Amino acid sequence: MTWGEIQILSLQKMFLNNQAISVDDLETLKTDKKYAIYLNAMPATANEGISIILSRGVSYSVDATIDETNFDKDLSTDEFNVVNLEDTFTDYDSLKSVMVNFEDFNNYVIKLNKYLLLPKNIDGSIIVSYRTEPKALTTSTGSNYKINLPIRVLSILPLYIASELYKDDDISLATIYRNQFEAELAGLKPQRDDIHFTSVNGWL
């Protein structure tokens, strides 16, 4: 789901449109006084909603391959190759697991939640699974930008946006949306997974 689609769904919940509108109309709507105040406030409100969702334990992880091009030569030692996960993955939040040759690998060290230390004797493909944290949305974020969260999470975000932005217009409707958001959020099952930390050098 794109940021533009979320904005349209949020506008529809606030009954602002008397006729059909699409993502292609958003740039024009930003110059319309009827819509501009809501559209300009949406990024910050959406960020707030995402923060609330993530704080309730709902997370999303992705798998990615790393290789020697990701090793930080300045930080690597005779024992370890070091990967700065925050620099390597722009949506990185925290490490979930590591696999080598498609098998679980626990003989690694994680420092400051971002420096992954891998023994230099590893031979084969390396895959890391990490939890994501979407980039903060701004008024300049493009309509085609895809927020890196599952659809089950993004589908309830317009409820939160509408509940916050429509308070001054219709508090009753805004309250209904907030209650619906909370009910839907309670129904989202947090991922149950463990982060494996194993020190191979007595650092942890």
Salt bridges, closest charged atoms under 4 A:
GLU27 OE2 - LYS30 NZ 3.38
GLU86 OE1 - LYS114 NZ 3.96
GLU164 OE2 - LYS167 NZ 3.34
GLU164 OE2 - ARG178 NH1 3.28
GLU182 OE1 - ARG56 NH1 3.12
GLU182 OE2 - ARG178 NE 3.01
ASP193 OD2 - LYS96 NZ 3.77
ASP193 OD1 - ARG131 NH2 2.28
